[in-house]
């Protein structure tokens, strides 16, 4: 089993605002948070590499 990768998620609102990054324990937990918020998002690892992006509704 793979180890969880700590990451940060950043949300963009429909009005163009960028929310403060939220630290997460893993990519899966960050994606779950994205589903709960229902906004555009970007997930970065702690070195700044983009891991995922998208829109969950």
C-alpha atoms as an extended CHARMM CRD file, in Angstrom:
* protein
*
        57  EXT
         1         1  UNK       CA              0.0000000000        0.0000000000        0.0000000000  PROA      1               0.0000000000
         2         2  UNK       CA              1.2860000000        3.4470000000       -0.9130000000  PROA      2               0.0000000000
         3         3  UNK       CA              1.9290000000        6.0450000000        1.7480000000  PROA      3               0.0000000000
         4         4  UNK       CA             -0.2780000000        9.1550000000        1.8040000000  PROA      4               0.0000000000
         5         5  UNK       CA              1.2630000000       12.2440000000        0.2200000000  PROA      5               0.0000000000
         6         6  UNK       CA              0.7830000000       15.4130000000        2.2960000000  PROA      6               0.0000000000
         7         7  UNK       CA             -0.5390000000       18.2330000000        0.1380000000  PROA      7               0.0000000000
         8         8  UNK       CA             -2.3440000000       21.5680000000        0.0560000000  PROA      8               0.0000000000
         9         9  UNK       CA             -5.5660000000       22.3860000000       -1.7580000000  PROA      9               0.0000000000
        10        10  UNK       CA             -6.4840000000       25.8160000000       -3.1030000000  PROA      10              0.0000000000
        11        11  UNK       CA            -10.0450000000       26.6700000000       -4.1150000000  PROA      11              0.0000000000
        12        12  UNK       CA            -11.1980000000       29.2680000000       -6.6340000000  PROA      12              0.0000000000
        13        13  UNK       CA            -14.6440000000       30.7920000000       -6.1560000000  PROA      13              0.0000000000
        14        14  UNK       CA            -17.0100000000       31.5210000000       -9.0290000000  PROA      14              0.0000000000
        15        15  UNK       CA            -16.2600000000       35.2280000000       -8.5170000000  PROA      15              0.0000000000
        16        16  UNK       CA            -12.5500000000       34.6980000000       -9.1810000000  PROA      16              0.0000000000
        17        17  UNK       CA            -11.2900000000       34.8130000000       -5.5980000000  PROA      17              0.0000000000
        18        18  UNK       CA             -8.5620000000       32.4320000000       -4.4520000000  PROA      18              0.0000000000
        19        19  UNK       CA             -9.0610000000       30.9560000000       -0.9940000000  PROA      19              0.0000000000
        20        20  UNK       CA             -6.2760000000       30.3880000000        1.5280000000  PROA      20              0.0000000000
        21        21  UNK       CA             -4.5340000000       27.0110000000        1.0090000000  PROA      21              0.0000000000
        22        22  UNK       CA             -5.7330000000       24.1670000000        3.2310000000  PROA      22              0.0000000000
        23        23  UNK       CA             -3.2310000000       21.4760000000        4.2900000000  PROA      23              0.0000000000
        24        24  UNK       CA             -4.4000000000       17.8780000000        3.9060000000  PROA      24              0.0000000000
        25        25  UNK       CA             -2.9370000000       14.5230000000        4.9690000000  PROA      25              0.0000000000
        26        26  UNK       CA             -3.3830000000       12.9220000000        1.5440000000  PROA      26              0.0000000000
        27        27  UNK       CA             -4.5350000000       13.5550000000       -2.0180000000  PROA      27              0.0000000000
        28        28  UNK       CA             -7.6420000000       11.4360000000       -1.4250000000  PROA      28              0.0000000000
        29        29  UNK       CA             -8.6880000000       13.5700000000        1.5690000000  PROA      29              0.0000000000
        30        30  UNK       CA             -8.0610000000       16.7300000000       -0.4560000000  PROA      30              0.0000000000
        31        31  UNK       CA            -10.2910000000       15.4360000000       -3.2630000000  PROA      31              0.0000000000
        32        32  UNK       CA            -12.9940000000       14.5600000000       -0.7290000000  PROA      32              0.0000000000
        33        33  UNK       CA            -12.7830000000       18.1280000000        0.5740000000  PROA      33              0.0000000000
        34        34  UNK       CA            -13.1310000000       19.3770000000       -3.0200000000  PROA      34              0.0000000000
        35        35  UNK       CA            -16.3410000000       17.3460000000       -3.4160000000  PROA      35              0.0000000000
        36        36  UNK       CA            -17.7210000000       18.8800000000       -0.2120000000  PROA      36              0.0000000000
        37        37  UNK       CA            -16.9230000000       22.4650000000       -1.2950000000  PROA      37              0.0000000000
        38        38  UNK       CA            -18.0370000000       22.0980000000       -4.9420000000  PROA      38              0.0000000000
        39        39  UNK       CA            -15.6230000000       24.6290000000       -6.4450000000  PROA      39              0.0000000000
        40        40  UNK       CA            -12.6760000000       24.6640000000       -8.8200000000  PROA      40              0.0000000000
        41        41  UNK       CA             -9.5430000000       23.4250000000       -7.0680000000  PROA      41              0.0000000000
        42        42  UNK       CA             -5.8190000000       22.7630000000       -7.4090000000  PROA      42              0.0000000000
        43        43  UNK       CA             -3.8620000000       20.3080000000       -5.2690000000  PROA      43              0.0000000000
        44        44  UNK       CA             -0.1290000000       20.8850000000       -4.7300000000  PROA      44              0.0000000000
        45        45  UNK       CA              2.4750000000       18.8620000000       -2.8590000000  PROA      45              0.0000000000
        46        46  UNK       CA              4.5490000000       20.7370000000       -0.2830000000  PROA      46              0.0000000000
        47        47  UNK       CA              7.3520000000       21.3880000000       -2.7990000000  PROA      47              0.0000000000
        48        48  UNK       CA              4.8800000000       23.3000000000       -5.0160000000  PROA      48              0.0000000000
        49        49  UNK       CA              4.3200000000       20.6610000000       -7.7340000000  PROA      49              0.0000000000
        50        50  UNK       CA              0.7770000000       20.5750000000       -9.1330000000  PROA      50              0.0000000000
        51        51  UNK       CA             -0.7200000000       17.1340000000       -8.4830000000  PROA      51              0.0000000000
        52        52  UNK       CA             -4.3740000000       17.5080000000       -9.4960000000  PROA      52              0.0000000000
        53        53  UNK       CA             -6.8090000000       20.1710000000      -10.6140000000  PROA      53              0.0000000000
        54        54  UNK       CA            -10.4350000000       20.2110000000      -11.5330000000  PROA      54              0.0000000000
        55        55  UNK       CA            -13.9810000000       21.0320000000      -10.6030000000  PROA      55              0.0000000000
        56        56  UNK       CA            -16.1370000000       18.9560000000       -8.2810000000  PROA      56              0.0000000000
        57        57  UNK       CA            -19.8170000000       19.6760000000       -8.0170000000  PROA      57              0.0000000000
